[in-house]
Amino acid sequence: MEIVEKLFRKKKKLIVGLMSGTSVDGIDALLVEVKGSGLSTSFRQLAFQTYPYPAGFKELLFKNSNVTTARLDDITRLNVLIAMFFADAAQRVARKAGKRMSEIDLIGSHGQTIYHLPEWKKMFGKSVRATLQLGSPSVIAKLTGVVTIGDFRLGDIAVGGSGAPLVPLFDYLTFRSDHVNRGVLNIGGIANITILPKQCSLHDVVAFDTGPGNMVIDQLMLALFNKPYDKDGMVAQRGRIIPSLLRWMYKHPYFKIPPPKSTGREMFGEEFIKNVLQKAGKSNKEGIITTASEFTALSIYQQYVRFIRKKTTFGELIVSGGGVHNRYIMGALQRYFHRVKILTTDQKNLSADAKEALCFALLANETVAGHPGNVTGATGARRLTPLGVMCLP
């Protein structure tokens, strides 16, 4: 285990972070130089790029994320294929930074979520939560020659958590403040928020998924306009809100569940989109996109009002993820949070697109240090625990 001991002792590491989210837009790959760990962590981003999947891959993955169309043979092969794509992304981002793979110390890989089941279910005398991320970290390690840590979510589930969200530790290490109450919001396929009261300790941190981020908008854009997403929110800006549809969407039972909680395509995927389109009927297509975009912003704000504001009133809301590029969503957030200073992580010298890949690079660093990677106020876990499976090259 000399390689692990060497990693543990290194004061400075080159780490690749790999992330592919619910929207399956591509693989976010980042190379970062990391010094220290825990509260003494410092980092410097060296390169970042999103590498698209091949044509037809997203459709195959969505097919195998649906219980009515999934095939065991496809899922088994996808576990290896996705790892191959992730390994390619790691190698490409290293080259982009002018580094050889032999110089890379560690890879932290989130994998590709195919199914997420945070609700408890009784099975054979056990209460079970589960989640499944494809992209074997063992395959990534062998193909790159670099120690790889993956399967982060299952460690949290093993100690009673829901396995998500896992960004809060990164938010705490990076954005905590002695002077201002902060919300840190990531708008990916799903939107999640971390609450950082001023002068907070890790035990004070609360986080949860607020509901859909870009997921519903993207699926509706594909159904109505045959486009993968609403670039810059331009379609949403052309339409008008359909009040009856918006009210119906926010009646989804997820929004009444108190945190900690997490969600995904299982609640807001294909079946939800079918119901949205049925409810919308012959409404203006742009108006449907406007309503879905308003729904994202409204659900974020209403979850803040319902579960956060009485205890912690935000002074700042720091936003990251693909949603920062959607001008409609960002404008709607400013309308709702009109007394809160809204910033993007770019204004804090951190790429809004790179944040989640950076998160998993730093989570891998924490695992090597033997530190916890989960936050009990985010996942509901019984205790803090190191996360991930370490695979040797």
N, C-alpha and C positions, 0 to 999 in steps of 0.2 A: 504493500500500500504506500510505497514511497512517493508515488505521484500525488496522492491525496495529501500526505504530510507536507510535501513541497508547496502545494497550493495553499494550505493552511498558513504556512509561514510567510508567504509572499506579502509584502506590504503594498505592492502596486500590481494590479492585474489588468490585462486586456481581456475584456469579456464581450461576447456577442449575445445580444438579446433578440429573440425571435418571437413574433406574435402574429396570429391570424385570427381575426375576430368573427363575430356572428354574421357580419355582412359578407364575409368571404371575398373581400375586394382584392386580396393579395397577401403576400408575406411581408410584414414590416421587419426589416433587419437593421440592427444598429450595432456599431462597434464603439465601446466606451472604455476609457481608462478609469479605473476605480482605485482609490486609496482608502484604506481603513475599512471599517464596518460599523454597523449600528449608528449611534448618534455622531460618531466621528467620521462617517462616510463623506467623501468628496469625490466628484466625478467630472470627467471632461469628455464630451461627445466628439468622436473622431470621424464618424461617417454614418449616414442613414440613407436607406432607400426602401421603397416598396416595390417588390417584384411580383408582377401579376401572374396568376395561374394560367395554364393553357386554356384555350377556348374549349368550352364544354365541361370543364372541371366543376365549376360552380353548380351547374345543373345536376351533375352526378352526385355531388356532395349533398345537395338539398334533397334529392331523391332518397338518399340513404340516411337522411335525418328525419324522415317521415315513417312512422311505424307501419303505414299501409303499403309502402313501396320499397322499404329497405330490404337488402339482400345480404345474408351473412358472408357470401363469397366476396361481394364488393367491399364490405366493411373491412374484412380481413386484409384484402389487397390495399385498400386505401391507407391502412395504418402504416404500411411500408412505403407506399408511393408518396404520401405526404411527408414522411421523414426524408425521402430523397429530395423533394422540393426544398425542404427546410435546410438540408445540408448544402444544396446548391446556393441558397440565399446567404448562408453563413460565409461560404467561400467567396461569393461575389462582393459582399460588403467589406470583407477583409481586403480584397484586392482594391476596392474603391478607396480605402484608407492607405493603400500602399504597404500593406502588411502581408507577410506569409502566414499560412495556417500554423506553421511551427512556432510562430510568435504568440499565437492566441492561447490564453491560459484556460478559458472556460466558456461554455455556451449555456445559456439559460433559455429553455424553449417552453412556451405555453402549450404548443400543439394546436390542433384544430378541434374545437368542441363540436361533437356530433349530436350529443343528447345530454340534457341537464335535468336532473330530477331532485330538486331540493326538498320536496315534501316527504314526510315520513310515511313509510308503508310497512305494515306488519307482514313478515314472511318467515314461516317456519320458526316462530317464537322469537324472531329478531325484528327490531325496528331499523329500517334501512333507508338511507339517503344515498344517492348515487350521481355520478357524472362521468362522462366519457370523452376524453380528448385523444384524437388520433394523431399519429406522427411519432412513432417509437423513438424515444431518446437514445435507446441502445443503437439503433440503426444510424442516427445522426452522429453519435460518437465514433462508430466504426468508419463511417464514410469521410469524416472530417479529420480524424486522428486527435480529437480534442475531447476532454472530459465534458460530458453533457449532463445537465440536470433538467429533468422534466417531470410531468405528472404531479405538479404542485398541488392541485386541488384535492386529491384524494387523502392527503395527510390531514387536512383540516376536517374532512368528512369523517375520518376515523376517530376523531375526538369530539364528535357531535356537531360539527359545523355544517354549513350548507355548501362549502367549497367556493363561495364567491360572496362579495367581490374580494380580490386579493391585492388590488391597487392601494388600499388604505395605508399599509405600512410604508410604502414609497411616499405617499402624500404626507404622512406624519414626519418622515425623515427630511423631506424636502421643503414643505410649505408651512410647518408649524410656526406660530408667531407669539411673542410675549405681549403684543400690543393690540391685536385685532382678531376678532372671531372670523374664521374663514370657512367657506364652503369650497371644496375642490370637486368640480363636475367634469366627468368625462362623457362625451356624447359619441359613442360608437354605434354599433347596431343596437345595443342596449345602453341606456344612460345610467350611470351610477354616480353617487355623490358621497363625499367624505366630509364629516363635520369636525372641524378643528377649533375648539374653543381656545381663546387666548390662554397661554401658559399651561396648556394641557399636557398630561402625561399620556402614554400609550393606552392606558386603561380608560381614559376619558373619551377616546376616539370612537365615533359611531359612523357607520357607513352602510349603504344598501343600494340596490338597484331601484331607480325610481320608475322604471318601465321602459318602453321602446325609446330608442334614440333615433337612428336613421333607418332602422329595420322596416318599419311599416311604410315609410315614404318610399324607400327603394323598391319594395315589392309592388307597390301601387304604380310607381313610375314604369316598371317593367310591364305590368298588366295593361296600363292605359296608353303609354307612349313608346313602349318597346325600347326604353332607355334604362341603364342600370341604376341611375340616381339622378336627382335634381341638381344639376351643376349650379353652384352658388345660390341655390334657392330661387332661381329665376322663374320657374313655372309657378311656384307657390306665390310669388309676388304678383303674378298676373291674375290670380283667381280671388274669389271671395269665400269667406268661411261659410260653411253650411251648418247653422246652429244645431239643428236636430241631430245631425250626424255626429257632431262634436260631443253633444250631451250623451249620446248613446255610447260612444267610444269610451268616455271616462266613467261609465257605469261598470266597466270590467271589474270583477271582484278583487283582482290583484291590488288595486289601489286602496282597499280597506284593510289589507293585511298589515299589521304593525311590523316595523323592522326589529331584528335583522331579517332580511329577505333577499331573494335573488330570483331572476326570471330569465327567459330566453325564447327561442323559437317555438318551444313547446306550447307557450301561452299566446304568443303574438305572431305566429307563423302563418302557414298556408290557410288553416281553417279560419283564423281571425280575418285575414284578407278577403276570403270569400264572403264572410258575413258583412264586412265593410262595403264591398261592392254591391251586395244585395240590398243593403240598407240605403246606399246612395242612389240606387236606381238609375234614372236617366239624368242625374245631376251633371252640371258642367264639369268636364274632366279636370280643368285647372283648379276648380273649386274643391274637388276631392283632395288634390295634393295640398292645397292651402290648408284645408281642415286637418289633414294628417300632420302637417308641419306645426300647426297651432296646437294640436294634441300633444306633441312631444314637449313643447315649451310649457303648456298648461299643466301637464302631469308632473313635470319637474317642480313647478312652483307650488302646486297644490299639495304635493308630498312634503315639501318644505313647511308649508303652513300647517298641515295636519300633524306632522311628527317631529318637527325640528324647532320652529320659531319660538314656541313658548319657553324652551330651555336655552336656546342659543340663537340670537338674532345676528345674522351675517353683517359684517362690515364690508367684506369682499367676497366675491364669487369668482374663482379662477377656473376657466373652461379650457378643456383640451379635447382631442379626438376630431374625427372628420366633420362633426357638426359645427365646428368653429368656422368652416368655410361656407356654411349655409346662412346667407344674410337674413333670410326670413326668420329662422330660428333664433339667431342672435338678437335680431330686433325685437322679437316677441319676448325673449328673456329680459331684455332691458325694460320693456313695458311692464312686465309683471314685477320684476325686482327693481322698481324705480328708485328706491332709496339705498340700493346696494351698489357698490362700485364693482362693475363687471370687467374682468381682465381675461386675457388668454395666457396660456403658459408661455407663449412666445414673448410676451411682455415681461416674463420672469426668466428670460434667457434659456427657455426649454421648449424645443419644437413640439407644437400641439399634436403633430402626427406621430412623433417618435416616442411619446410618453409611455405607452403601454409596453413597447419593446424594451425600453429602458427599465421599466418596472421589473421585468422578468430577468434582466441582466443583474439587477441589484438583489432580487430575491435569491438568485443562484449564489451570489456573493455572501448573503446572510446565511445560507445553508452551509456553505464551506466553513464559515466562522462558527457554526453550531448555534446560531441565533434563531429565534422564532421568525416565521414568515407570515403568520396569520395575525389578525386582530379580532379578539373575541367580540367586541362591540360591532363588528361588521358581519361576521359569519354565524355568531351564536355558539361558537365552539366552547367546550367546557374549560379549555386551557390553551395557553400559547404553546406552539410547537414548531420545530423546524419542518420545512416542507420540501417535498421533491424526492425523486429517485435519482441517485448519482450513477451514471453509466460510464465505464472506462473504455478508452479507445482500443 
